[in-house]
């Protein structure tokens, strides 16, 4: 079960190792990044091979108390909880397989500030994997934001001539969606007294219809901006054209 934790945080561990390597040693930096993403891909393949597609529900669940926040009547527990089902397993494997290719291809077009680029790339992988595996709403939101932040820097530093414009536009759109989602997340946690995604699935029908409607709208708009769906799509063309090749591949293959 702990394999999900290792799979999620192995890229982040690789990023920490990269921080200890001098920036001028680009060959070693690239080797560590490629090796980390390749090992993560192997773990993803093992997870896929062990996944039982005949069973419904979450598998390989990892759960531990993370922290508590004050509620109306008592403390509300927030958990570090990961799990995988028949949909998320496909997204996890896709992410794990794409990233070694991206890290390898970066050698052909990233020649300045290589260390920083590879660090952000690995941090982004942890964010994406965590987003697909999270079974706690707060944890999901944290990983969601962690997956977005590196892309701001990847476009803004290594992008094309209009990279600053594209980065600001990307930031404004995605931040708007994130704030809407945050409102919905906080409402659910404080009204239901927990942040467990699986429990929310069984309790959602108990909420008033009007509440369900605006909660759905908040999440739907946040996701529609990220996909993106008309009329929230205008940031995508700028992000794709200004992002370096590696960033554009990750954006198209996994993040969207």
N, C-alpha and C positions, 0 to 999 in steps of 0.2 A: 504493500500500500504506500509505503514511503517513497516508492519510485516516482510518484507524481510530484512530490516535493523536490526530489533531485532533478527531475526533468525540467521543472519550472525554473529553478534557481541556478542550474548549472551555467547558463549563459551569463548570469549576473556575477557568478564566481569568476568566470573567465574575464569579465570586464574588470574586476578588481585586480586580477593578475596582470592585465594589460597596464593598469595604472602604475605598477611597480617597475615596468620595463622602460628604459630610456627611450624617448621619442625618436631618436636618430636610428635606432635598431629596427628599421622597418621590416626586415625579413623575419625577425623573431616575432614581431607584433602580428604580422600576417599569419605566421604559422600557428601561433596560439589561438587566434580568432578562428581560423579554418578548423583547427583541431577541436576547439570547443564546440563549434556548430556541428561538426561531423559526429562527435560523441553524442551530442543532443539528438541528432537524427537517428543514431543507433538506438538510443533509449526510446525514441518515439516508435521505431519499428518493432522493438520488443513489446512495447505497450500494445501496439496494434495486433501483434501475433497472439498475445495473451488475452485480448478482449473477447468476451463471450457474446457474440451477436444474437444468440438465441434468448438472452435474458434481458428483460425490460428494466428500466431504472438505472440508477447510478452505480458505477463499479469503481473499485479501488479507492474508496472514500478515505480521505485523511482529515481528521478533525481534532482541533485543540483550541482551548480558550485563548483568545488573543488579548482583549481588554474589555472593559465595561464602561458604559456611558450612563449618566443619570437619566432616569425615566420619570414618568408622572408619579408612580407609586414605588418603584424599586429600580435597581440598577439593571440595565439591559445588556446582556452578554453579546459581545461581537466575537465571532469565531474565525480562526484560520481554518477554512474548510475547502478541500478540493475534491473533485470527483469527475468522472468521465462517463458519457453515455454514447449512444449510437450516432448522434450528430456531432458532438464535440470531438470525438475520437478522430473523425475525418479532418477537422480543422487543425487539430493538434499535429497530426501526421503531416499535413500539408505545410504547416509552419516549419516543422522540424526538417523537412526535406528541402524546402526552398532556401533556408538560410545558409547552408554550406555553399550553395551555388552563388548566392549573393556575395558572401564573404570572399569567395575565390575570384569572382568577376571584378570585385573592387580594385584588385591589383592592376587592372588595365586602365582605370580612369581616375583613381584617387591617389594623388601624388603629394598633396600638401596636407599637413596636420593629420597624418595617417592614424596616429594613435587615438586621437579624439574621435575620428570617424568610426573606427572599429569598436571603441568603447560604447558609443551611442548605439551602434548596430546591435551589440549584444544586450544592452539594457532594453532595447526595443523588443528583442526576442522574448526576454523574460516577461515583459508586459503583455505581449500578445498571447503567449502560452497561458499565463495566469488569467487573462480575460476569458479564455475558452474553458478553463478548468474550475473557476471559482464557483463555490456553492454558498457563499455568504455575500450578501448584497453590498456591504461596505468593502469587502475584499475585492469584489468585482469592480467597484467604482475606482478603487485605488489602482488596480492593474490597468483598467481602461485609460486612466490618465497617464500612467507610466508608459503605455504604448504610444501615446500621442506626443509627449514632450520630446523624445529623441528626434522625431520627424521634423519638428520645428527647427532644430539645430542643423539637421542634415540638409534641409532645403536652404536654410538661411546662410549657412557657411559654405557649402560645397555646390550650391545651385548655380543657375545661369545668371544672366545680366539683371533680370528682374526678380531675383530671388527674395529680396526684402519685401517687395510688394506681395509676392505669392505667399510668403511666410505670414505676414500680417493678416492677409485675407483668410488663410487657413486657420490661424489662431482665433480670429473673431468668430468665424463660423462654428468651429468645433467647441470653443468655449461657451458659446450661446447654448449649444446642445447639451454640453456637460452641466451647465447650471440648471437647465430644465430637469435633467435627470437627477441631479442632486436634491432638488426640491421633492421629487417623487420618492427618492430613496429615504430621505429623512422622514417624510410623512408616514411611509409604510413602517419604518422602524419604531417610531414613537407611538403609532396607533395600535400596532400589533404586538409590540413588546419583544421583538426579536428581529434578526436579520437573515434568517435561514431561508435560502431560495426554495428548497424543496418544500418546506412548510408553507411558504407563500402560495405555492401552486395549489395546495389543497384548501387554503383559506380565502383565496381571492373572491370566490363566489359569495362569501358572506358580507362583503363590502357593499354599501349602497350603490345602485347603478350609476348615479351621477359621479360618485367618487371613482368608480372603476373607469368611467369614461375619461375623466381628466388625467388620471394616472396613466392610462393607455396613451393618451395624446402626448404627455410629457416624454415617455419612453420612446414612442414612435417618432416624434420629431427629432429627438437626439439621434436615433438610429438612422433616420432619413437623411440627416445632415452628413453622417459618416459614410453612407453607402456610395454616393449621394443620390437622392431622388429629387426630381423636379419639384419645386423651384429652388431647392437648396444645393444645386449642383455646380454653381458657377466657380467655386473655389478649385474644383478638381482639375480643370484644364490648365490653370496657372500652376498648380502644384506639380502636375505631371511634366509639363514642359520645362519648368525651372529646376526640378529635382535632378540630382545626379542619377545615372542609370540604376545604380543599386537601390537608391531610395524609391525610384519610380517602380521598380520590380516588386519591392516589398509592399508598396502602397496598392498596386493592382492585384497582386497574387494573394495577399493575406489580409491586409488591414481593411480593405473595402468589403 
